[in-house]
């Protein structure tokens, strides 16, 4: 199963869900939504006290799910700027965490003021619905390119790894994982939008659990690759596995990594195309054209990255691949905890003085930072272990 067939599967949501949403409302009116959020949020903060903190936290959670998400504003923001969407989620979470812990009225008011100011900025910057051919085409192109690129990085790294270790017959494990992930993401989006109409906490929880599972698997794979980064150790591994290129456990881990990386992006991509289809006024050709161009761009990038990986020295290749997967694992851990906090599955303990860094998945809460530290703490130990083995190998070579 080649990558082009995996990408073409994404045409299904554009056609099926597009038809489902042909008569759906136009793009959400940010000004009206933010005005409603501001009005209710101001009243909640004005009536806040430490004694009714839990009630206030529940009310702000309702504002997030019922108004910010329920109105379609969250999806519309995420379609254009996923980093901004995560930042707004984090700010809602901070208010909920402060109120839950009965912090002072000034702290809650300051956090709300920061969020409401940012919401107003988003509303003021809202562009008119892009109903022209080229506007729709560009948005459709960017959605798939942006959402597909991260998943493609994982698939490219795993496929290149298998081919560098002369285990091309196992590449199908990665593609099969990606294929089943695409089918699962389509079914999930269909269940959310058509059958169960699930939104709010259920969707956030599923995305959070998927991210944390992906973080754990990528963490495992990255450390496994680090152990093979020395050319001599790699050659010994090849010879030891000459009749069985991959153990069953390792093959399963690679397939699972591909599945989780694609599944994480797949359902969200479908939902973003749904949101865009509501702005299209029945214009499907720009959506299909943008999708097709993005799929072609991803295929070209895939081929270029594969070719480039074969030109790297084998030790450097495995080191860079391990670093990439490790970075994704740390990012997924932070974002996964954020989603579970929004779902109410994980507590929120705000931390002052920590900046939000969306591309690293860093958010100022004890829980999200702790999840990332759990992955970062073993790093110096792994580096020390690798350096010790390298020095011993060099000393043995001199003897």
N, C-alpha and C positions, 0 to 999 in steps of 0.2 A: 504494500500500500504506500504509494509515494505521497509526498507532501502536497502536491497539487490536488490530489483527490480529497485529502483532508480539508483543504481550504475550500474546495467547491461545495462541501457539505454545508458550509455556512450560507450558501444561496437559499437553502430551505427556509431559514427563519425570515429572510428578506421577503420571500414570496408568501409563505404561509401566514406569518404574523402580520405582514403588511396588509394582506387582504382582511385579516381579522380587525385591523385598526383603521381601515380606510375611512370610516365614518366617525373616528374618535375626535375629541376636542382638539383645538389647535394648541400651540405652545402655551404653557402656563404664564399667567401675568405676574411677573415677579413683584411689581409694585404693589398689587393688591394683596399678594400672599405675605409679603414682608410687613405691610401695614397691619395685617391681622396678627402676625406673630408678635410685632412690636406692642400692639395694644394689649394682648393677653399677657405677654412677658412682663411688661411694665406693671400690670396689676398684680401679678404673682410676686414680683420682687418687692413691691410696696407693702404687701401683706405678709412678707416672710418673717419668720422668727425661728430660732433654733428648735423650739418645741414642735413646730409644724414642718420641720425640715423634710421628713419623708413624704408628706403630702405635696410639698413644693417640687420635690424631685420627681414624683410620679406625674405631676402636672406638666413639667418641662419635658418629660419623656413623651407625654401625649402630644405636646406641641411638635416635637420632632417627627413622630410617626404619623399623626393625623393631619398635620398641616404641611410641614416642610417636605415630608416624603409623600404623604397621601395626595397632595396637590400636583405632584409631578415635578416640583421644583428641584428636588434632589437629583432625579434622573437627568433633568435638563442641564443642571450644573455639571454633573459627572460626565455627560456626553461631551461637553466642551473642555472641561478642565478637571480630571480626576483628583489632582492634588488639592484643588480648592474644595472639592466635595469632602475629602478626608479631613481637611482643616476645619470646616464647618461642623462636621461630625464630632471632632475632638473638642471643639468649643462648647457644643451642647453637652458633651460628656463631662466637661469640667464643672459646669453649673450643677449638673445632676449629682456629681461627686461631692461638691461643696455642701449642697443642701442636705444630702444623705447624712453627712457627718456633722451637721448642725453648726457649721462655721458661721462667722459673724455676718450680719446683714450687709456690711460694707464690702466684704469679699465677694458675696454672691452678686451684689449690685455692680461691682466692677467687672466681674466676669460677664454678666449679662450685657453691660454697656459695650464691651469689646465685641461680643457676638452681634448685637443689634447694629452696631456701626458697620461691621463687615457685611451684614446682610443688606443694609441700605446701599453700600457700595456696589454689591453684586446687582441689586435691582436697578441702580442708576446706569450701570454699564450694560444692561441687557440689550442685545441687538434685536431688531425686528425679525420675526420669523423668516428664515431663508427659504423662500418659495421659488426662487429662480433656479434655473437648471444648474448653473455653475456653483451657486452657493450650496445646493443640496449635494452635488457631486463631491465637492471638497470635503464637506462634513462626513459623507459616507466613506470617502477615502481615508480620512484621518481616524475614524473610529476603528476600522479593521486594522489599519497599520499600527496604531497605538496599542490596541488590545492584543493583537496577534504577535507583536514583536517580542514581548517578554516571554510568551510561551515558545516562540520560535528559538529564542536564545537557549532555552533548556533543551529542546529537541536537537538543535544543531550540535550543542556540546556533547550530548549523549551519543548521537549518531557518529560524530567525528571520533569520539573515543572508541567506539566499537570497531570502526574501520581502521583506526591506527593500531589497534591490538590484533588485527587480522581475524576479527570475529564478525565479518560482514553478514554471515548467516543469522546472526542474532539481532540485526538491525530491525527486523520485523517486530521484535518485542517492543521497541520504542514506538514504532508506527501503530502497532495494535493498541498500545496504551492511549496514544493520542486519538485514534479512531473511536474507541469506546468512550473516551472523555467527551468528544464532540456529540456523540449520540446522547450521552447522559446529560450534557448541558442543554441540548434541545428539549429533551423530555422534562428537565427541571423547569426551564423557562415556560414550557407549555403548561405544566402543572400549576406554576405560580400565576400565570396570566389567564388561563382559560378554565381549568378545572377547579383548582382549590382557591384561586384568587388570593394566594398567600402574599402578604406584604409585611412590612414592619419587622417585628422581632424575629419571626421565623426566617425571613430572608437573610437578615444580618447574622443570625446564628449559623446558618448553613455556610455562608461565605467565611465566617470566622473559623469554623471548624475545619473547612477545606484548607484555608491558609495555614493553620497550625500544623495540620498533617503534612502539607507540602513542605513547610519549614523543617519538620523533623526528618523527612525523607531526603531532602536536599542536603541537610546537615550531614546525614550519614554518608551519602554518596560523595560529598566534597572531601570528607576525611579519608574515605576509602581511596580516592584518587590521589590525595597527598601522599599516601603510603606507597604509591606506585610512581612517584614523580622522578625518582632517580633512574637513569637509563639502565644501570646495571641490575637494579632490583626489578625493573620492568622486564628486561630480557629473561631474567630467571623466572619471573611469573609466567611469561609466554611459554617457555619450555616446559614448565611444570603443568601447564594447562593445554598442552598441544592437542590432546584428544578431547578436551572439553573446554572450549573457549571461555565459558562462563559457568559458574556454579548456579544452581537453581535459585538460591537466595539472592545472588547478585543480579541475575537477570530479572527477577521479580521486582527488585528495588528500582532498577532502571525503568522498567515498564510502568511502575507505580509513580515514579517521579514525572514521567511524561504525562500520565493520566491526570495527576493533580494539577500540574502546571497548565494544561489545556483546559481542564474542567473549570478551574478558577476563572479563566478569562471567557470561556465559551458562553455560559449563561448570561454574564454581564453584557457581552457583545450583542446577544439577541435582544436583550432588554433595551440597550441603547438604540438599536435599529428600530425597535418599536417606537421609542420616543421620537426618533427622527421621522418615522413614517407618519406620525400625527401632524407633522409640520409640512408634509409634502403635497397636501391637497390632491392626492391621487397621481402625482408625478413619480412613476416607478423607474423610468429610464435613467435619471441621474443617480438614483440609489444603486441600481445594478451596475452602472458604469463606474461609479466610485468604488463599489465593492470589487469589481473586476480588476481595476487598476491597482488597488491595494493588494489584492491577492498576487498579482504579477510582481509587484514590488517586493513582497515578502519572499516569493520564490527566487527572485534574483539575489536578494540579500542572503538567502539560505545557501545558494550555490557559491556565492562569493566567500562567505564565511567558511564553508566546508573546504574550498580550495585553499584558503589562507591557512587553515589549521594544519594542512599537510606540509606546508612549507616551514612551520615552526619546529625547532628541535624538540625531540620527544619529551624531555624533562620540562622544558618551558611550556609546552602545550598542556601537559597535565597540571602544572602549577597554575596556569592562567584559568584553565577550566575549573579547577577546584576553587579558586578565588571567586570566580563568577557565581558558581552555585552557592558558595558560602554567603556571599553578599545577598543573594536572593533569599536564602534561608533566614537571615537576620531581618531583612525587610518584611518578609511574610509574617514573621513572628510578631513584630510590632503592629502591623496592620491587622493581623488576625485577632489579637487581643482587643484592639480598638473596636472591631466589629462585634465581638462578644460583649464588650462593655455596653455598646449601644443596644444590644439585645437584652441586656439585664442579666446575662449569665455570669459576668465577672464584675466584681466591685470596682469602683472608681475612686482612687486616692490621688488627688492632684499634687503635683510637685512644682514648687516655685523655682524660677530661675533656669528652667530647661526649655530650650527653643523647640518649636515644632519643625521637623525636617522630613517632609513627606516622602522624598525619594529614598530616604533611609528607613522609613517607617518609625521614626522617633517621635513620640508624643509624651507630654509631661504628666505621666501618671506612674505610680509605683509599679502597677501591674504590668504595663507594656514594657517599661524599662527593665523590669526583672526578667521577663521572658527573653528579651534580647541578651541580657547579661548571662543567662544560662547557656546561651550559645557562644558568647564571646569569651567566657572564663576559660574554657578548654584551649583556646587559641594559643596563648603563650606556652602552655604545656606541650601542645603539639609541635610548635616551632622548636622548643628546646629538645624534644625527642628526635625530631628530624635532623637538627643540627648535630646532635650527639652521634647519631648513626652515620651521618655524612663524614664526620671527622674520623670515626673508627674505620669507615671504608677507605678513606684516603690514607690513613696510617697503615692499614693492611696492604694497600697497593704498593706503598713505598718499600715495605718489607719484602 
